Amino acid sequence: MDPEQPEQQIARGLRDGQTDAWRALYDAYARQVWRVVARQMGPDAADVADVVQETFLAAARSARQYDPARGSLWMWLCGIARRHVALHYRGRQRHERLREKARALATLGRQTIGWLGSPGLGPSETLAQRELAGLVRAVLTDLPLDYETLLVAKYFDDVSVDELAGQEECSAVALRSKLARARRAFRKALHKRAIL
């Protein structure tokens, strides 16, 4: 019989990227993680499964940093689960605020776009501009995080393509291609919100 504890074997396998270790981790802790998440979100919450999945995906991304000297696998997973529950609630509140703004903009109709281009904006035009900005923020939150981050860096923070390529550790050509995909995704999400 192997003298190592199963948890130590799983931890070593995770650090080495072994597929069997991922299965063992999931089999050993999935129910416990589900219970922790359900306790925090309510057992009937439809999003419990998403948060559990995000927990295990985050664990997969950070497995090489797991240090058994700092705590057990369970405590590590529990901490990741709690963080993802908090992120879920923050994201939901943010989306709700932005959806309200998007609905308000939709009631103003297409005239808003023409008003934004005129010099000396009046009160109604200023309101329209703020609501359009809210809509843009709402659409950005609908996108995958990497697209949102890329578009914000390029068009709001004025980061150059070369700088972004350096940050992403890719070529400028690859970055431009990703930027084009992000813009297409933005237009599609904007169209979807505009017809709501």
C-alpha positions as CSV (number, residue, x, y, z in Angstrom):
1,M,0.0,0.0,0.0
2,D,1.3,3.4,-0.9
3,P,2.2,5.4,2.3
4,E,1.1,8.7,0.8
5,Q,-2.3,10.1,1.7
6,P,-4.8,10.3,-1.2
7,E,-4.8,14.2,-0.9
8,Q,-1.0,14.3,-1.3
9,Q,-1.2,12.1,-4.4
10,I,-3.9,14.3,-5.9
11,A,-1.9,17.4,-5.2
12,R,1.2,16.0,-6.8
13,G,-0.8,14.9,-9.8
14,L,-2.4,18.3,-10.2
15,R,1.0,20.0,-10.1
16,D,2.2,17.5,-12.7
17,G,-0.9,18.1,-14.9
18,Q,-2.1,14.5,-14.7
19,T,-5.6,13.9,-16.0
20,D,-6.3,11.2,-13.4
21,A,-5.6,13.7,-10.6
22,W,-8.3,16.0,-12.0
23,R,-10.8,13.2,-12.0
24,A,-9.8,12.3,-8.5
25,L,-10.1,15.9,-7.3
26,Y,-13.5,16.3,-8.9
27,D,-14.7,12.9,-7.5
28,A,-13.4,13.7,-4.1
29,Y,-14.7,17.3,-3.7
30,A,-17.5,18.1,-6.2
31,R,-20.3,17.4,-3.8
32,Q,-18.6,19.4,-1.0
33,V,-18.0,22.3,-3.3
34,W,-21.6,22.1,-4.5
35,R,-22.8,22.3,-0.9
36,V,-20.7,25.3,-0.1
37,V,-21.8,27.2,-3.1
38,A,-25.5,26.2,-2.7
39,R,-25.3,27.3,1.0
40,Q,-24.0,30.7,0.0
41,M,-26.3,31.2,-3.0
42,G,-29.4,29.2,-1.9
43,P,-30.1,25.6,-2.9
44,D,-32.5,26.6,-5.6
45,A,-30.2,29.1,-7.3
46,A,-29.9,28.3,-11.0
47,D,-26.4,29.6,-11.1
48,V,-24.9,27.2,-8.5
49,A,-23.8,24.8,-11.3
50,D,-22.1,27.7,-13.2
51,V,-20.2,28.8,-10.0
52,V,-19.1,25.2,-9.2
53,Q,-17.9,24.9,-12.8
54,E,-16.0,28.2,-12.5
55,T,-14.5,27.0,-9.3
56,F,-13.0,23.9,-10.8
57,L,-11.8,25.8,-13.9
58,A,-10.1,28.3,-11.7
59,A,-8.5,25.4,-9.7
60,A,-7.3,24.0,-13.0
61,R,-5.7,27.3,-14.0
62,S,-4.0,27.7,-10.6
63,A,-3.1,24.1,-9.8
64,R,0.7,24.6,-10.2
65,Q,0.5,27.3,-7.5
66,Y,-1.2,25.1,-4.9
67,D,1.0,24.7,-1.9
68,P,0.1,21.9,0.6
69,A,2.1,23.7,3.3
70,R,-0.5,26.5,3.2
71,G,-3.6,24.3,3.7
72,S,-5.5,21.3,2.5
73,L,-6.9,20.8,-1.0
74,W,-10.4,21.2,0.5
75,M,-9.5,24.6,2.0
76,W,-7.9,25.7,-1.2
77,L,-11.0,24.7,-3.2
78,C,-13.3,26.2,-0.6
79,G,-11.5,29.5,-0.9
80,I,-11.8,29.5,-4.7
81,A,-15.5,28.7,-4.4
82,R,-16.1,31.5,-2.0
83,R,-14.3,33.9,-4.3
84,H,-16.4,32.8,-7.3
85,V,-19.6,33.2,-5.4
86,A,-18.6,36.8,-4.6
87,L,-17.6,37.4,-8.2
88,H,-21.0,36.1,-9.3
89,Y,-22.9,38.4,-7.1
90,R,-20.8,41.4,-8.1
91,G,-21.2,40.6,-11.8
92,R,-25.0,40.2,-11.4
93,Q,-25.4,43.6,-9.6
94,R,-23.2,45.2,-12.3
95,H,-25.2,43.6,-15.1
96,E,-28.6,44.7,-13.6
97,R,-27.5,48.3,-13.3
98,L,-26.2,48.3,-16.8
99,R,-29.4,46.6,-18.2
100,E,-31.5,49.3,-16.6
101,K,-29.4,52.0,-18.3
102,A,-29.7,50.1,-21.6
103,R,-33.5,49.9,-21.3
104,A,-33.6,53.6,-20.6
105,L,-31.5,54.4,-23.7
106,A,-33.7,52.1,-25.9
107,T,-36.8,54.3,-25.0
108,L,-35.1,57.4,-26.4
109,G,-35.0,55.8,-29.9
110,R,-32.5,56.3,-32.7
111,Q,-32.6,60.1,-32.4
112,T,-30.0,59.9,-29.7
113,I,-27.2,59.1,-32.1
114,G,-27.9,62.3,-34.1
115,W,-28.0,64.4,-30.9
116,L,-24.6,63.2,-29.8
117,G,-23.0,64.6,-32.9
118,S,-24.4,68.1,-32.5
119,P,-22.3,70.9,-30.8
120,G,-23.4,72.4,-27.5
121,L,-25.3,69.5,-26.0
122,G,-28.4,70.4,-24.0
123,P,-29.8,68.5,-21.0
124,S,-31.7,65.9,-23.0
125,E,-28.7,65.3,-25.2
126,T,-26.4,65.0,-22.2
127,L,-28.7,62.5,-20.7
128,A,-28.7,60.6,-24.0
129,Q,-25.0,60.6,-24.1
130,R,-24.8,59.2,-20.6
131,E,-27.3,56.5,-21.5
132,L,-25.3,55.6,-24.6
133,A,-22.2,55.3,-22.4
134,G,-24.2,53.0,-20.1
135,L,-25.3,50.9,-23.1
136,V,-21.7,50.6,-24.3
137,R,-20.7,49.4,-20.8
138,A,-23.5,46.9,-20.7
139,V,-22.6,45.5,-24.1
140,L,-19.0,45.2,-23.0
141,T,-20.0,43.1,-20.0
142,D,-21.9,40.7,-22.3
143,L,-18.6,39.9,-24.1
144,P,-16.1,37.3,-23.0
145,L,-13.6,38.9,-20.5
146,D,-10.7,38.8,-22.9
147,Y,-12.6,40.7,-25.6
148,E,-13.9,43.2,-23.0
149,T,-10.4,43.8,-21.7
150,L,-8.9,44.2,-25.1
151,L,-11.6,46.6,-26.4
152,V,-11.4,48.8,-23.2
153,A,-7.6,48.9,-23.4
154,K,-7.6,49.8,-27.1
155,Y,-10.5,52.2,-27.3
156,F,-10.8,53.7,-23.9
157,D,-7.2,53.6,-22.6
158,D,-5.6,54.2,-26.0
159,V,-3.1,51.4,-25.7
160,S,-1.4,50.7,-29.0
161,V,-1.6,47.4,-30.8
162,D,2.1,46.8,-30.3
163,E,1.8,47.4,-26.5
164,L,-1.3,45.1,-26.4
165,A,0.5,42.4,-28.4
166,G,3.4,42.6,-25.9
167,Q,1.0,42.2,-23.0
168,E,-0.8,39.3,-24.7
169,E,2.6,37.8,-25.7
170,C,1.6,37.5,-29.3
171,S,2.4,39.1,-32.6
172,A,0.7,42.4,-33.7
173,V,-0.9,40.5,-36.6
174,A,-2.5,38.0,-34.1
175,L,-3.6,40.8,-31.9
176,R,-5.2,42.7,-34.8
177,S,-7.1,39.5,-35.7
178,K,-8.3,39.1,-32.1
179,L,-9.3,42.7,-32.0
180,A,-11.4,42.3,-35.2
181,R,-13.1,39.3,-33.6
182,A,-13.8,41.4,-30.5
183,R,-15.3,44.2,-32.5
184,R,-17.6,41.7,-34.4
185,A,-18.7,40.3,-31.0
186,F,-19.3,43.8,-29.8
187,R,-21.5,44.7,-32.8
188,K,-23.4,41.5,-32.5
189,A,-24.1,42.1,-28.7
190,L,-25.0,45.7,-29.4
191,H,-27.5,44.7,-32.1
192,K,-29.0,42.1,-29.7
193,R,-29.5,44.7,-27.0
194,A,-30.9,47.2,-29.5
195,I,-33.7,44.9,-30.5
196,L,-34.8,44.0,-26.9
